[in-house]
């Protein structure tokens, strides 16, 4: 169950490093997907992670230097005891 996005680097320039921190429940597996104009991001650092004892999970990734400016959808998903939830936010690239 994704509760909230605690932090996101926003707005950001191409070539910079972005970070997103979400809060869920402790020890829950989460996934992040970022959807740019060209499709789903394949950036390093965007893999499954388990929340810490406080329920926090973070991802850090590099924005490509050729990323098209715009507002791009980010989806954070979690699955706790068979109940899948997701939260959507947006990343502004300038």
VENSULCOR-V641501 format. One record per backbone hydrogen bond with DSSP energy under -0.5 kcal/mol. CO is the residue of the C=O (numbers start at 1). NH is the residue of the N-H. E is the energy in kcal/mol with one decimal. If there is no record, write none. Layout:
BEGIN
co=CO nh=NH e=E
co=CO nh=NH e=E
END
This chain:
BEGIN
co=1 nh=3 e=-0.6
co=4 nh=6 e=-0.7
co=4 nh=23 e=-2.9
co=7 nh=21 e=-2.8
co=8 nh=10 e=-0.7
co=12 nh=94 e=-2.3
co=13 nh=16 e=-1.9
co=16 nh=63 e=-3.2
co=18 nh=61 e=-2.1
co=19 nh=9 e=-2.1
co=20 nh=59 e=-2.3
co=21 nh=6 e=-2.3
co=21 nh=7 e=-1.8
co=22 nh=57 e=-2.1
co=23 nh=3 e=-2.2
co=23 nh=4 e=-1.6
co=25 nh=28 e=-0.8
co=28 nh=51 e=-2.3
co=29 nh=79 e=-1.2
co=30 nh=49 e=-2.2
co=31 nh=77 e=-2.8
co=33 nh=75 e=-2.8
co=34 nh=36 e=-0.7
co=34 nh=41 e=-3.1
co=35 nh=73 e=-0.7
co=36 nh=39 e=-1.7
co=39 nh=36 e=-2.7
co=43 nh=46 e=-1.2
co=45 nh=47 e=-1.1
co=49 nh=30 e=-3.5
co=51 nh=27 e=-0.6
co=52 nh=27 e=-0.8
co=52 nh=55 e=-1.8
co=55 nh=24 e=-3.4
co=56 nh=52 e=-2.5
co=57 nh=22 e=-2.8
co=59 nh=20 e=-2.3
co=61 nh=18 e=-3.2
co=63 nh=15 e=-1.5
co=64 nh=67 e=-1.6
co=70 nh=72 e=-0.6
co=70 nh=93 e=-3.3
co=72 nh=91 e=-2.9
co=73 nh=35 e=-3.0
co=74 nh=89 e=-2.4
co=75 nh=33 e=-2.2
co=75 nh=77 e=-0.5
co=76 nh=87 e=-2.1
co=77 nh=31 e=-2.5
co=78 nh=85 e=-2.4
co=80 nh=83 e=-2.0
co=82 nh=84 e=-0.7
co=83 nh=80 e=-2.0
co=85 nh=78 e=-2.4
co=87 nh=76 e=-2.5
co=89 nh=74 e=-3.0
co=90 nh=92 e=-0.5
co=91 nh=72 e=-3.0
co=91 nh=93 e=-0.7
co=92 nh=11 e=-0.6
co=92 nh=12 e=-2.5
co=93 nh=70 e=-2.3
END
